[in-house]
Amino acid sequence: MIRDHVAANLVVEPDDFEYAPFAQEGGLGKVHQVFGSELNNLIEELNRALAA
């Protein structure tokens, strides 16, 4: 889902996880559960790589 979101939007923001299709799979809460405290760092690193 993240791959498809990036292909359509070119960036990922934490708020994006509150909208479809992420919301149907648990939204931001589920993403925090999966990635834990590394979520913000992961999003920042992903966005930097996409901008390069």
C-alpha positions as CSV (number, residue, x, y, z in Angstrom):
1,M,0.0,0.0,0.0
2,I,2.9,2.4,0.8
3,R,4.4,1.7,-2.6
4,D,1.1,2.6,-4.4
5,H,0.7,5.7,-2.3
6,V,4.2,6.9,-3.1
7,A,3.6,6.3,-6.8
8,A,0.5,8.5,-6.7
9,N,1.7,11.2,-4.3
10,L,5.5,11.2,-4.3
11,V,5.6,11.7,-0.5
12,V,4.3,10.1,2.7
13,E,3.0,12.0,5.6
14,P,1.8,10.5,8.9
15,D,-1.7,11.8,8.3
16,D,-1.9,9.8,5.1
17,F,-2.4,6.7,7.2
18,E,-5.8,7.9,8.3
19,Y,-7.2,7.7,4.8
20,A,-8.0,4.8,2.5
21,P,-6.5,2.3,1.9
22,F,-4.5,2.5,5.1
23,A,-7.5,3.3,7.4
24,Q,-9.2,0.0,6.4
25,E,-6.1,-1.8,7.7
26,G,-5.9,0.0,11.0
27,G,-4.7,3.4,10.1
28,L,-2.1,5.4,11.9
29,G,-2.5,3.2,15.0
30,K,-1.6,0.1,13.1
31,V,1.4,1.7,11.4
32,H,2.7,2.8,14.9
33,Q,2.2,-0.7,16.1
34,V,4.2,-2.2,13.2
35,F,7.0,0.4,13.0
36,G,7.0,1.7,16.5
37,S,9.2,4.6,17.4
38,E,11.0,4.4,14.1
39,L,8.0,5.5,12.1
40,N,8.9,9.2,11.9
41,N,12.5,8.4,11.0
42,L,11.3,5.9,8.4
43,I,9.0,8.4,6.8
44,E,11.7,11.2,6.8
45,E,14.2,8.8,5.2
46,L,11.8,7.6,2.6
47,N,10.8,11.1,1.7
48,R,14.5,12.2,1.4
49,A,15.2,9.3,-0.9
50,L,12.2,10.1,-3.0
51,A,13.2,13.7,-3.4
52,A,16.8,12.8,-4.4
